[in-house]
Amino acid sequence: MITNINFIKKFPVFLTVSLIIGLSGIIIAFVMGVRIDIQFSGGTIINYSYEGEIDTVKVAETVRTSVDAESDVIETEDITGTTNFRITFAGTRHLEIEEQDKLTHDLQEAFPDSNVKLGQVASVSASSGMSFFVKCLVAILFAFIMLVIYIGFRFKKIGGWSAGLCSIIALLNEILIVFSITAIFGFTIGDTFMAVALTIAGYSLNDSIIVFDRIRENRTTYQDKMSIEEYTNLSINQCLWRNINTSITTISVMTIVVIVAAIFGVTAILAFGIPFIVGLAMGAFSSLCFAAPLWVRMQKRH
């Protein structure tokens, strides 16, 4: 089924909607606060196992009294069913062995019936965290450059460099929205976010490439019969249901995974799955409503 939606004419509406969603998400995220993983910011993570129930607010108060530091306390559960709580000290705050021993002793006194036991301790220096963050950004930048080069050569007959640039601009908008969702849901910005960004890049650019491939075919066929707006609209409408159905299939599977993860409290999967679902939906929108219409504007200006 081929629809007849005038995507080119409605591009200002799509652009406005996209900007409103992106900017609103970023404002909300920064108002609520953005949590940076210690992989990027540096700091210390201490894991404790316990039995029964425990009050994380009281844990945070005990930590503040014991080692004079602010921390984030999160309850977790591993695959064996063992309950844990994780204490995170972000930034330059590192706990020496003596401080760790004192904190463990104070927690055991504060919760004498919970059998609190010290587990894994991980520390990252601020300089190492920043170095890792820069390396992740370089990896994403390199991926973007390679994608622009690939699209530029593949679609050089229809202004491939502009097609690549439009695809990357649309992708950046999606990543900003994924960043906002990650922050709004309280997930940390770390290697999981980078994994989501690169995965979304692959899905979104695949959809955009399919649209531009159809534009290239229709330009050869209808260049003397249609304007650039007409054969671009035709191309987008021809790809519409293919892109939507592909996205719905992937989103449906990931939604089931997220539901199961939420039931069993697997926060690591939730931190990947929820932003990924939003990114897939925005990727389908951008490939159809943003990248190709923006390419038409650039071609007409050129």
LUMBA-38380 format. One record per residue: x, y, z of N, C-alpha, C in turn; residue in three letters. Coordinates in nm, 2 decimals. Atoms other than C-alpha are relative to their C-alpha. Layout:
<kemars>
     n.px     n.py     n.pz    ca.px    ca.py    ca.pz     c.px     c.py     c.pz   code
        X        Y        Z        X        Y        Z        X        Y        Z    ala
...
</kemars>
This chain:
<kemars>
     n.px     n.py     n.pz    ca.px    ca.py    ca.pz     c.px     c.py     c.pz   code
     0.09    -0.12     0.00     0.00     0.00     0.00     0.09     0.12     0.00    met
    -0.08    -0.12     0.01     0.15     0.33    -0.11    -0.09     0.12     0.03    ile
     0.07    -0.12    -0.04     0.03     0.65     0.06     0.04     0.11    -0.09    thr
    -0.03    -0.12     0.08     0.03     1.00    -0.08     0.01     0.12     0.10    asn
    -0.03    -0.10    -0.10     0.16     1.21     0.21     0.10     0.10    -0.05    ile
    -0.09    -0.10     0.05     0.33     1.54     0.12     0.10     0.03     0.11    asn
    -0.10    -0.01    -0.10     0.64     1.50     0.34     0.08     0.13    -0.02    phe
    -0.08    -0.12     0.03     0.82     1.79     0.17    -0.07     0.12     0.05    ile
     0.07    -0.12    -0.04     0.55     2.04     0.23    -0.02     0.01     0.15    lys
     0.02     0.00    -0.15     0.50     1.93     0.59     0.13     0.00     0.08    lys
    -0.13     0.00    -0.07     0.87     1.95     0.67     0.01     0.10     0.11    phe
    -0.01    -0.09    -0.11     0.85     2.27     0.87    -0.08    -0.04     0.12    pro
     0.07     0.06    -0.11     0.59     2.10     1.09     0.08    -0.11     0.07    val
    -0.09     0.11    -0.05     0.81     1.79     1.13     0.12     0.06     0.08    phe
    -0.12    -0.06    -0.06     1.11     2.01     1.21    -0.04     0.07     0.13    leu
     0.05    -0.06    -0.12     0.91     2.21     1.47    -0.02    -0.10     0.11    thr
     0.03     0.10    -0.10     0.78     1.90     1.64     0.13    -0.07     0.06    val
    -0.13     0.07    -0.03     1.13     1.74     1.64     0.08     0.09     0.10    ser
    -0.08    -0.10    -0.09     1.29     2.06     1.80    -0.07     0.01     0.13    leu
     0.07    -0.02    -0.13     1.02     2.09     2.06     0.02    -0.12     0.09    ile
    -0.03     0.13    -0.08     1.06     1.72     2.17     0.14     0.00     0.05    ile
    -0.14     0.00    -0.04     1.44     1.75     2.17     0.03     0.10     0.11    gly
    -0.03    -0.10    -0.09     1.46     2.08     2.35    -0.07    -0.02     0.14    leu
     0.07     0.03    -0.12     1.19     1.99     2.60     0.06    -0.11     0.09    ser
    -0.07     0.12    -0.06     1.36     1.66     2.68     0.13     0.05     0.07    gly
    -0.12    -0.04    -0.06     1.69     1.83     2.74    -0.02     0.09     0.12    ile
     0.03    -0.09    -0.11     1.54     2.10     2.96    -0.04    -0.08     0.12    ile
     0.05     0.09    -0.11     1.36     1.84     3.17     0.11    -0.08     0.06    ile
    -0.11     0.08    -0.05     1.67     1.63     3.19     0.10     0.08     0.09    ala
    -0.09    -0.08    -0.08     1.89     1.91     3.32    -0.06     0.05     0.13    phe
     0.07    -0.04    -0.12     1.62     2.03     3.56     0.00    -0.12     0.11    val
     0.00     0.12    -0.09     1.60     1.67     3.71     0.14    -0.04     0.04    met
    -0.14     0.04    -0.03     1.98     1.63     3.70     0.04    -0.11    -0.09    gly
    -0.06     0.10     0.08     2.20     1.43     3.48     0.11    -0.08     0.08    val
    -0.09     0.09    -0.07     2.38     1.13     3.64     0.11    -0.05    -0.09    arg
    -0.11     0.05     0.08     2.73     1.06     3.50     0.06    -0.12     0.07    ile
    -0.06     0.12    -0.06     2.86     0.71     3.55     0.15     0.03     0.04    asp
    -0.13    -0.02    -0.04     3.19     0.69     3.73     0.10    -0.04    -0.10    ile
    -0.09     0.03     0.11     3.34     0.54     3.42     0.05     0.13    -0.07    gln
    -0.03    -0.13     0.06     3.33     0.90     3.29     0.05     0.10     0.10    phe
    -0.03    -0.11    -0.10     3.35     1.11     3.60     0.10    -0.04     0.10    ser
    -0.09     0.05    -0.10     3.57     0.89     3.82    -0.08    -0.02     0.13    gly
     0.07     0.03    -0.13     3.48     0.77     4.17     0.01    -0.14     0.05    gly
    -0.01     0.13    -0.06     3.42     0.46     4.37    -0.14    -0.06     0.01    thr
     0.12     0.08    -0.02     3.15     0.19     4.37     0.03    -0.11     0.10    ile
    -0.01     0.11    -0.10     3.10    -0.04     4.67    -0.13    -0.08     0.00    ile
     0.12     0.09     0.00     2.86    -0.34     4.66     0.00    -0.07     0.13    asn
     0.02     0.07    -0.12     2.72    -0.49     4.97    -0.12    -0.10    -0.02    tyr
     0.11     0.09     0.00     2.50    -0.80     5.00    -0.07     0.01     0.14    ser
     0.07    -0.01    -0.13     2.23    -0.82     5.27    -0.12    -0.10    -0.01    tyr
     0.12     0.09    -0.01     1.93    -1.03     5.38    -0.12     0.08     0.06    glu
     0.12    -0.07    -0.04     1.57    -0.92     5.44    -0.02     0.13    -0.07    gly
     0.03    -0.13     0.06     1.48    -0.56     5.39     0.09     0.10     0.05    glu
    -0.09    -0.10    -0.05     1.69    -0.25     5.41    -0.05     0.14    -0.05    ile
     0.04    -0.14     0.04     1.62     0.13     5.40     0.12     0.07    -0.06    asp
    -0.11    -0.07     0.07     1.84     0.30     5.14     0.02     0.14     0.05    thr
    -0.02    -0.14    -0.05     1.77     0.64     5.29     0.09    -0.01     0.13    val
    -0.09     0.01    -0.12     1.92     0.52     5.62     0.14    -0.04    -0.04    lys
    -0.14     0.04     0.05     2.21     0.36     5.43     0.08     0.13    -0.04    val
    -0.07    -0.12     0.05     2.29     0.70     5.27     0.03     0.09     0.12    ala
    -0.03    -0.08    -0.12     2.27     0.87     5.61     0.12    -0.06     0.08    glu
    -0.11     0.07    -0.07     2.50     0.61     5.76     0.13     0.03    -0.07    thr
    -0.12    -0.02     0.08     2.75     0.66     5.47     0.04     0.15     0.03    val
    -0.04    -0.14    -0.03     2.74     1.04     5.53     0.06     0.02     0.13    arg
    -0.06    -0.01    -0.14     2.81     1.00     5.90     0.13    -0.07     0.01    thr
    -0.12     0.08    -0.02     3.07     0.74     5.86     0.12     0.05    -0.08    ser
    -0.11    -0.05     0.08     3.29     0.88     5.58    -0.01     0.14    -0.05    val
     0.02    -0.14     0.04     3.16     1.23     5.54     0.00     0.03    -0.15    asp
     0.01    -0.01     0.14     3.06     1.20     5.18    -0.14    -0.03    -0.05    ala
     0.13     0.02     0.06     2.75     1.22     4.96     0.01    -0.12    -0.09    glu
    -0.01     0.13     0.09     2.66     0.90     4.77    -0.14    -0.02    -0.05    ser
     0.12     0.05     0.06     2.39     0.74     4.56    -0.01    -0.15     0.04    asp
     0.02     0.14    -0.05     2.24     0.41     4.70    -0.11    -0.06    -0.08    val
     0.09     0.07     0.08     2.07     0.17     4.47    -0.01    -0.15     0.04    ile
     0.02     0.14    -0.03     1.92    -0.17     4.55     0.00    -0.08    -0.13    glu
    -0.01     0.08     0.11     2.00    -0.45     4.31    -0.02    -0.15     0.04    thr
     0.01     0.15    -0.02     1.95    -0.83     4.27     0.07    -0.07    -0.11    glu
    -0.07     0.07     0.10     2.18    -1.06     4.09    -0.07    -0.12    -0.04    asp
     0.07     0.11     0.06     2.09    -1.37     3.89    -0.02    -0.12     0.10    ile
     0.01     0.10    -0.10     2.13    -1.59     4.19    -0.11     0.03     0.11    thr
     0.10    -0.04    -0.10     1.86    -1.40     4.38     0.05     0.07     0.12    gly
    -0.06    -0.07    -0.11     2.10    -1.24     4.62    -0.03     0.15    -0.01    thr
     0.03    -0.14     0.00     1.99    -0.89     4.72     0.13     0.08     0.04    thr
    -0.11    -0.09    -0.02     2.25    -0.61     4.72    -0.04     0.14     0.00    asn
     0.02    -0.15     0.02     2.28    -0.24     4.75     0.14     0.05    -0.04    phe
    -0.13    -0.05     0.06     2.54    -0.04     4.56     0.01     0.15     0.04    arg
    -0.02    -0.14    -0.04     2.69     0.28     4.70     0.10     0.06    -0.10    ile
    -0.08    -0.07     0.10     2.84     0.52     4.44     0.05     0.13     0.05    thr
    -0.06    -0.13    -0.03     3.08     0.80     4.52     0.05     0.06    -0.13    phe
    -0.04    -0.05     0.12     3.11     1.01     4.21     0.11     0.11     0.02    ala
    -0.10    -0.11     0.00     3.39     1.26     4.12     0.13    -0.05     0.06    gly
    -0.14     0.03    -0.05     3.73     1.27     4.30     0.00    -0.07     0.13    thr
     0.00     0.06    -0.13     3.61     1.10     4.62     0.03    -0.15    -0.01    arg
    -0.04     0.14     0.00     3.79     0.77     4.67     0.02    -0.04     0.15    his
    -0.01     0.06    -0.13     3.77     0.55     4.98     0.12    -0.08     0.02    leu
    -0.12     0.08    -0.03     4.09     0.42     5.13    -0.05    -0.13     0.07    glu
     0.03     0.13    -0.07     4.10     0.06     5.28    -0.06     0.03     0.14    ile
     0.05    -0.02    -0.14     4.06     0.20     5.63    -0.14     0.06     0.00    glu
     0.14    -0.06     0.00     3.75     0.41     5.53    -0.10    -0.11    -0.04    glu
     0.09     0.11     0.03     3.60     0.10     5.36    -0.03    -0.09     0.11    gln
     0.02     0.08    -0.12     3.65    -0.10     5.67    -0.09     0.06     0.10    asp
     0.08    -0.08    -0.10     3.50     0.17     5.89    -0.15     0.01    -0.05    lys
     0.13    -0.01     0.06     3.20     0.21     5.65    -0.07    -0.14     0.02    leu
     0.06     0.13    -0.02     3.14    -0.17     5.66    -0.04    -0.02     0.14    thr
     0.03     0.02    -0.15     3.15    -0.18     6.04    -0.12     0.09     0.04    his
     0.11    -0.09    -0.04     2.91     0.12     6.07    -0.13    -0.05    -0.06    asp
     0.12     0.06     0.06     2.66    -0.04     5.82    -0.04    -0.12     0.07    leu
     0.04     0.12    -0.07     2.67    -0.37     6.01    -0.06     0.04     0.13    gln
     0.06    -0.05    -0.12     2.60    -0.18     6.33    -0.14     0.06    -0.02    glu
     0.13    -0.07     0.03     2.32     0.02     6.17    -0.11    -0.10    -0.04    ala
     0.09     0.11     0.04     2.16    -0.30     6.03     0.04    -0.13     0.05    phe
    -0.06     0.13    -0.06     2.25    -0.58     6.27    -0.07    -0.12    -0.04    pro
     0.07     0.12     0.04     1.98    -0.82     6.15     0.00    -0.03    -0.15    asp
     0.01     0.02     0.14     2.05    -0.78     5.78     0.12    -0.07    -0.06    ser
    -0.11     0.08     0.05     2.38    -0.97     5.76     0.08     0.07    -0.11    asn
    -0.06    -0.08     0.11     2.55    -0.69     5.56     0.15    -0.05    -0.02    val
    -0.14     0.04     0.04     2.87    -0.81     5.38     0.05     0.08    -0.11    lys
    -0.07    -0.08     0.10     3.12    -0.62     5.18     0.02    -0.09    -0.12    leu
    -0.02     0.07     0.13     3.13    -0.73     4.81     0.11     0.07    -0.08    gly
    -0.10    -0.06     0.09     3.31    -0.59     4.51     0.02     0.15     0.02    gln
    -0.03    -0.14    -0.01     3.48    -0.25     4.52     0.07     0.04    -0.13    val
    -0.07    -0.05     0.13     3.57    -0.06     4.20     0.02     0.15     0.01    ala
    -0.04    -0.14    -0.01     3.75     0.27     4.18     0.05     0.04    -0.14    ser
    -0.05    -0.05     0.13     3.82     0.49     3.87     0.04     0.15     0.03    val
    -0.05    -0.14    -0.02     4.03     0.81     3.89    -0.07     0.09    -0.10    ser
     0.07    -0.10     0.09     3.89     1.13     3.74     0.07     0.01    -0.13    ala
    -0.07    -0.01     0.12     4.16     1.14     3.48    -0.03    -0.12    -0.09    ser
     0.03     0.12     0.08     4.10     0.78     3.37    -0.15     0.01    -0.06    ser
     0.14    -0.01     0.05     3.72     0.85     3.35    -0.01     0.10    -0.12    gly
     0.01    -0.10     0.11     3.77     1.16     3.13     0.07    -0.06    -0.12    met
    -0.06     0.06     0.11     4.01     0.97     2.91    -0.09    -0.10    -0.07    ser
     0.10     0.10     0.06     3.75     0.69     2.86    -0.11     0.07    -0.07    phe
     0.11    -0.08     0.06     3.48     0.95     2.79     0.05     0.06    -0.14    phe
    -0.05    -0.06     0.13     3.70     1.12     2.52     0.01    -0.11    -0.10    val
    -0.01     0.11     0.10     3.77     0.78     2.36    -0.13    -0.04    -0.06    lys
     0.13     0.03     0.05     3.40     0.71     2.34    -0.05     0.10    -0.10    cys
     0.04    -0.10     0.09     3.33     1.04     2.18     0.08    -0.01    -0.14    leu
    -0.08     0.02     0.12     3.62     0.98     1.93    -0.06    -0.12    -0.08    val
     0.05     0.12     0.07     3.47     0.64     1.84    -0.13     0.04    -0.07    ala
     0.13    -0.04     0.06     3.12     0.80     1.78     0.03     0.09    -0.12    ile
    -0.04    -0.09     0.11     3.28     1.08     1.57     0.06    -0.07    -0.12    leu
    -0.06     0.08     0.11     3.48     0.83     1.37    -0.11    -0.07    -0.08    phe
     0.11     0.07     0.07     3.17     0.63     1.30    -0.09     0.09    -0.08    ala
     0.08    -0.09     0.07     2.98     0.94     1.19     0.08     0.04    -0.13    phe
    -0.08    -0.04     0.12     3.27     1.04     0.95    -0.01    -0.11    -0.10    ile
     0.00     0.11     0.09     3.28     0.69     0.80    -0.13    -0.02    -0.07    met
     0.14     0.01     0.06     2.90     0.69     0.75    -0.02     0.11    -0.10    leu
     0.01    -0.11     0.10     2.91     1.03     0.57     0.08    -0.04    -0.12    val
    -0.08     0.04     0.11     3.19     0.90     0.35    -0.07    -0.11    -0.08    ile
     0.07     0.11     0.07     3.00     0.58     0.27    -0.12     0.05    -0.08    tyr
     0.12    -0.05     0.07     2.67     0.76     0.19     0.04     0.09    -0.11    ile
    -0.04    -0.10     0.11     2.86     1.03    -0.01     0.04    -0.08    -0.12    gly
    -0.05     0.07     0.12     3.02     0.77    -0.24    -0.12    -0.08    -0.06    phe
     0.11     0.09     0.06     2.71     0.54    -0.27    -0.10     0.09    -0.07    arg
     0.11    -0.08     0.06     2.47     0.83    -0.36     0.06     0.12    -0.06    phe
    -0.06    -0.12     0.06     2.71     1.06    -0.54    -0.08     0.05    -0.12    lys
     0.08    -0.05     0.12     2.47     1.08    -0.84    -0.12     0.09     0.05    lys
     0.11    -0.08    -0.05     2.21     1.25    -0.62     0.05     0.10     0.11    ile
    -0.05    -0.09    -0.11     2.44     1.47    -0.41     0.03    -0.07     0.13    gly
    -0.02     0.09    -0.11     2.57     1.20    -0.18     0.05     0.07     0.13    gly
    -0.05    -0.06    -0.12     2.76     1.43     0.06    -0.11     0.07     0.07    trp
     0.11    -0.06    -0.07     2.45     1.63     0.13    -0.10    -0.10     0.06    ser
     0.08     0.11    -0.06     2.25     1.31     0.18     0.06    -0.05     0.13    ala
    -0.07     0.05    -0.12     2.51     1.19     0.43    -0.01     0.10     0.11    gly
     0.01    -0.11    -0.10     2.51     1.53     0.61    -0.14     0.00     0.06    leu
     0.14    -0.01    -0.04     2.13     1.53     0.63    -0.03    -0.12     0.10    cys
     0.02     0.12    -0.08     2.13     1.17     0.77     0.07     0.02     0.14    ser
    -0.07    -0.02    -0.13     2.38     1.27     1.04    -0.07     0.10     0.09    ile
     0.07    -0.10    -0.08     2.19     1.58     1.14    -0.13    -0.06     0.06    ile
     0.11     0.07    -0.06     1.88     1.37     1.18     0.04    -0.09     0.11    ala
    -0.05     0.09    -0.10     2.08     1.12     1.38     0.03     0.07     0.13    leu
    -0.03    -0.08    -0.11     2.21     1.39     1.61    -0.12     0.04     0.08    leu
     0.12    -0.03    -0.07     1.86     1.49     1.69    -0.06    -0.12     0.08    asn
     0.04     0.12    -0.07     1.77     1.13     1.78     0.08    -0.02     0.12    glu
    -0.09     0.02    -0.12     2.07     1.10     2.01    -0.02     0.10     0.11    ile
     0.03    -0.10    -0.10     1.98     1.42     2.19    -0.13    -0.05     0.08    leu
     0.13     0.05    -0.06     1.63     1.27     2.25     0.03    -0.12     0.09    ile
    -0.04     0.12    -0.08     1.78     0.94     2.37     0.08     0.05     0.13    val
    -0.07    -0.05    -0.11     2.01     1.14     2.60    -0.10     0.05     0.10    phe
     0.10    -0.06    -0.08     1.71     1.32     2.74    -0.08    -0.11     0.08    ser
     0.07     0.11    -0.06     1.52     0.99     2.80     0.08    -0.07     0.11    ile
    -0.09     0.06    -0.09     1.82     0.84     2.97     0.01     0.08     0.13    thr
    -0.01    -0.08    -0.12     1.85     1.13     3.21    -0.14     0.01     0.08    ala
     0.13    -0.01    -0.06     1.47     1.16     3.27    -0.03    -0.13     0.09    ile
     0.03     0.13    -0.07     1.44     0.79     3.37     0.11    -0.03     0.12    phe
    -0.10     0.01    -0.11     1.74     0.84     3.61     0.11    -0.10    -0.03    gly
    -0.11     0.09     0.03     1.98     0.61     3.42     0.13     0.09    -0.01    phe
    -0.13    -0.07     0.01     2.35     0.71     3.42     0.05     0.01    -0.14    thr
    -0.06    -0.02     0.13     2.53     0.84     3.12     0.14    -0.07     0.01    ile
    -0.12     0.08     0.00     2.80     0.58     3.06     0.02    -0.08    -0.12    gly
    -0.03     0.08     0.12     2.91     0.30     2.83    -0.13    -0.06    -0.06    asp
     0.12     0.04     0.05     2.55     0.18     2.81    -0.07     0.10    -0.09    thr
     0.05    -0.10     0.08     2.44     0.51     2.67     0.07     0.01    -0.14    phe
    -0.08     0.00     0.13     2.72     0.50     2.41    -0.04    -0.12    -0.08    met
     0.04     0.12     0.08     2.61     0.15     2.31    -0.13     0.02    -0.06    ala
     0.13    -0.03     0.06     2.25     0.27     2.26     0.02     0.10    -0.12    val
    -0.02    -0.10     0.10     2.37     0.57     2.06     0.06    -0.06    -0.13    ala
    -0.06     0.07     0.12     2.58     0.35     1.82    -0.10    -0.09    -0.06    leu
     0.10     0.10     0.05     2.30     0.09     1.79    -0.11     0.08    -0.08    thr
     0.10    -0.08     0.06     2.05     0.36     1.71     0.05     0.06    -0.13    ile
    -0.06    -0.06     0.12     2.29     0.51     1.45    -0.01    -0.11    -0.11    ala
     0.01     0.11     0.10     2.30     0.17     1.27    -0.14    -0.02    -0.05    gly
     0.14     0.02     0.05     1.92     0.13     1.26    -0.05     0.12    -0.08    tyr
     0.05    -0.12     0.07     1.84     0.49     1.17     0.06     0.02    -0.13    ser
    -0.07    -0.02     0.12     2.10     0.52     0.90    -0.04    -0.11    -0.11    leu
     0.05     0.10     0.09     1.98     0.19     0.75    -0.13     0.04    -0.06    asn
     0.13    -0.05     0.05     1.63     0.34     0.72     0.02     0.11    -0.10    asp
    -0.03    -0.11     0.09     1.77     0.66     0.57     0.06    -0.04    -0.13    ser
    -0.06     0.05     0.12     1.98     0.47     0.32    -0.10    -0.06    -0.10    ile
     0.10     0.06     0.08     1.68     0.28     0.20    -0.08     0.11    -0.07    ile
     0.07    -0.11     0.06     1.49     0.61     0.14     0.08     0.06    -0.11    val
    -0.08    -0.07     0.11     1.78     0.77    -0.05     0.03    -0.10    -0.12    phe
    -0.02     0.09     0.11     1.83     0.45    -0.25    -0.13     0.00    -0.09    asp
     0.12    -0.02     0.08     1.47     0.48    -0.37    -0.01     0.13    -0.07    arg
     0.00    -0.13     0.07     1.51     0.85    -0.44     0.10    -0.01    -0.12    ile
    -0.09     0.01     0.11     1.81     0.76    -0.66    -0.07    -0.08    -0.12    arg
     0.07     0.08     0.10     1.60     0.50    -0.85    -0.11     0.08    -0.07    glu
     0.11    -0.08     0.06     1.30     0.73    -0.90     0.05     0.13    -0.07    asn
    -0.05    -0.11     0.07     1.52     1.02    -1.00     0.04    -0.04    -0.15    arg
    -0.04     0.05     0.13     1.66     0.81    -1.29    -0.13    -0.02    -0.09    thr
     0.13     0.03     0.08     1.30     0.71    -1.39    -0.08     0.13    -0.03    thr
     0.10    -0.11     0.01     1.11     1.04    -1.33     0.06     0.13    -0.01    tyr
    -0.07    -0.13    -0.01     1.37     1.31    -1.35    -0.06     0.10    -0.11    gln
     0.05    -0.09     0.11     1.22     1.45    -1.68    -0.15     0.02     0.01    asp
     0.14    -0.01    -0.01     0.86     1.40    -1.56    -0.05     0.06     0.13    lys
     0.04    -0.05    -0.14     0.86     1.51    -1.19     0.11     0.10     0.05    met
    -0.10    -0.08    -0.07     1.02     1.78    -0.98     0.06    -0.08     0.11    ser
    -0.07     0.06    -0.10     1.26     1.70    -0.71    -0.09    -0.03     0.12    ile
     0.10     0.02    -0.11     0.98     1.74    -0.45    -0.09    -0.12    -0.03    glu
     0.10     0.10     0.04     0.75     1.51    -0.64     0.06    -0.14     0.01    glu
    -0.06     0.14     0.00     0.99     1.21    -0.69     0.06    -0.03     0.14    tyr
    -0.04     0.03    -0.14     1.12     1.25    -0.33    -0.12    -0.04     0.08    thr
     0.12     0.04    -0.07     0.77     1.24    -0.19    -0.04    -0.14    -0.04    asn
     0.03     0.13     0.05     0.70     0.94    -0.41     0.09    -0.11     0.07    leu
    -0.09     0.09    -0.06     1.01     0.77    -0.27    -0.02    -0.03     0.15    ser
     0.03     0.01    -0.14     0.93     0.84     0.09    -0.12    -0.08     0.02    ile
     0.12     0.07    -0.01     0.58     0.71     0.05     0.01    -0.15    -0.03    asn
    -0.02     0.14     0.04     0.70     0.39    -0.12     0.08    -0.07     0.12    gln
    -0.07     0.06    -0.11     0.93     0.33     0.18    -0.07     0.00     0.14    cys
     0.06    -0.03    -0.13     0.69     0.44     0.45    -0.04    -0.13     0.08    leu
     0.05     0.11    -0.08     0.53     0.11     0.55     0.11    -0.10     0.03    trp
    -0.11     0.09    -0.03     0.85    -0.09     0.51     0.08     0.05     0.12    arg
    -0.07    -0.05    -0.12     1.03     0.14     0.76    -0.08    -0.01     0.13    asn
     0.08     0.01    -0.12     0.74     0.15     1.00    -0.01    -0.14     0.05    ile
     0.01     0.14    -0.04     0.69    -0.23     1.00     0.13    -0.05     0.06    asn
    -0.13     0.05    -0.05     1.06    -0.29     1.05     0.02     0.05     0.14    thr
    -0.01    -0.06    -0.14     1.06    -0.05     1.35    -0.09    -0.06     0.10    ser
     0.09     0.06    -0.09     0.75    -0.19     1.50     0.04    -0.14     0.04    ile
    -0.05     0.13    -0.03     0.89    -0.54     1.48     0.11     0.00     0.11    thr
    -0.11     0.00    -0.09     1.21    -0.45     1.66    -0.05     0.06     0.14    thr
     0.05    -0.06    -0.12     1.03    -0.22     1.91    -0.09    -0.10     0.09    ile
     0.08     0.10    -0.07     0.78    -0.50     2.00     0.08    -0.10     0.08    ser
    -0.09     0.10    -0.07     1.06    -0.75     2.08     0.07     0.07     0.12    val
    -0.07    -0.07    -0.10     1.25    -0.49     2.28    -0.10     0.04     0.12    met
     0.10    -0.03    -0.10     0.93    -0.39     2.47    -0.02    -0.12     0.09    thr
     0.02     0.12    -0.08     0.88    -0.75     2.58     0.12    -0.02     0.09    ile
    -0.12     0.01    -0.08     1.24    -0.76     2.70     0.00     0.10     0.11    val
     0.00    -0.10    -0.10     1.20    -0.44     2.89    -0.10    -0.03     0.11    val
     0.10     0.04    -0.10     0.88    -0.57     3.06     0.05    -0.11     0.09    ile
    -0.06     0.11    -0.08     1.05    -0.89     3.17     0.11     0.06     0.09    val
    -0.11    -0.06    -0.08     1.35    -0.68     3.29    -0.06     0.08     0.12    ala
     0.06    -0.08    -0.11     1.12    -0.45     3.49    -0.06    -0.09     0.11    ala
     0.05     0.10    -0.09     0.95    -0.75     3.65     0.10    -0.06     0.10    ile
    -0.10     0.06    -0.07     1.27    -0.90     3.76     0.11     0.10     0.06    phe
    -0.09    -0.10    -0.05     1.45    -0.57     3.84     0.13     0.00    -0.06    gly
    -0.13     0.00     0.06     1.73    -0.60     3.59     0.02     0.14    -0.06    val
    -0.01    -0.14     0.04     1.82    -0.24     3.57     0.10     0.02    -0.12    thr
    -0.09    -0.01     0.11     2.11    -0.29     3.33    -0.07    -0.01    -0.14    ala
     0.07     0.02     0.12     1.87    -0.41     3.06    -0.10     0.12    -0.02    ile
     0.09    -0.11     0.01     1.62    -0.13     3.14     0.08     0.12    -0.05    leu
    -0.08    -0.12     0.04     1.90     0.13     3.10     0.03     0.00    -0.15    ala
    -0.02     0.01     0.14     1.96     0.00     2.75    -0.13     0.00    -0.08    phe
     0.12     0.02     0.08     1.61    -0.10     2.64    -0.09     0.12    -0.01    gly
     0.09    -0.12     0.00     1.40     0.21     2.73     0.05     0.11    -0.10    ile
    -0.05    -0.10     0.10     1.62     0.46     2.55     0.01    -0.05    -0.14    pro
     0.00     0.07     0.13     1.66     0.21     2.26    -0.13     0.01    -0.07    phe
     0.13     0.00     0.06     1.29     0.19     2.21    -0.04     0.14    -0.05    ile
     0.03    -0.14     0.04     1.25     0.57     2.20     0.09     0.04    -0.12    val
    -0.08    -0.03     0.11     1.55     0.60     1.97    -0.04    -0.07    -0.13    gly
     0.06     0.07     0.12     1.40     0.34     1.73    -0.12     0.08    -0.06    leu
     0.11    -0.07     0.05     1.08     0.53     1.71     0.04     0.14    -0.06    ala
    -0.05    -0.12     0.05     1.26     0.86     1.66     0.08    -0.02    -0.13    met
    -0.07     0.04     0.12     1.48     0.69     1.40    -0.09    -0.02    -0.12    gly
     0.10     0.02     0.11     1.18     0.58     1.19    -0.06     0.14    -0.04    ala
     0.05    -0.14     0.03     1.04     0.94     1.22     0.10     0.08    -0.08    phe
    -0.11    -0.09     0.06     1.37     1.11     1.12     0.03    -0.05    -0.14    ser
    -0.03     0.05     0.14     1.44     0.88     0.82    -0.11     0.04    -0.10    ser
     0.11    -0.03     0.10     1.10     0.95     0.67    -0.03     0.15     0.00    leu
     0.05    -0.13    -0.01     1.01     1.30     0.79     0.11     0.11     0.01    cys
    -0.11    -0.10    -0.02     1.35     1.47     0.84     0.11     0.00    -0.10    phe
    -0.12     0.00     0.09     1.65     1.35     0.64    -0.03     0.03    -0.14    ala
     0.03    -0.02     0.15     1.50     1.33     0.29    -0.06     0.14    -0.03    ala
     0.05    -0.14     0.02     1.29     1.66     0.32     0.11     0.10     0.02    pro
    -0.11    -0.10    -0.02     1.60     1.84     0.45     0.10    -0.01    -0.12    leu
    -0.08     0.01     0.12     1.80     1.70     0.16    -0.05     0.07    -0.12    trp
     0.06    -0.08     0.11     1.55     1.85    -0.08     0.03     0.15     0.01    val
    -0.03    -0.14    -0.02     1.59     2.19     0.08     0.15     0.03    -0.03    arg
    -0.14    -0.02     0.03     1.97     2.16     0.05     0.03     0.00    -0.15    met
    -0.02     0.02     0.14     1.95     2.05    -0.31    -0.05     0.13    -0.07    gln
     0.06    -0.11     0.06     1.73     2.34    -0.40     0.08     0.13     0.02    lys
    -0.09    -0.12    -0.03     1.95     2.60    -0.23     0.13    -0.01    -0.08    arg
    -0.13     0.02     0.07     2.26     2.45    -0.40    -0.03     0.03    -0.15    his
</kemars>
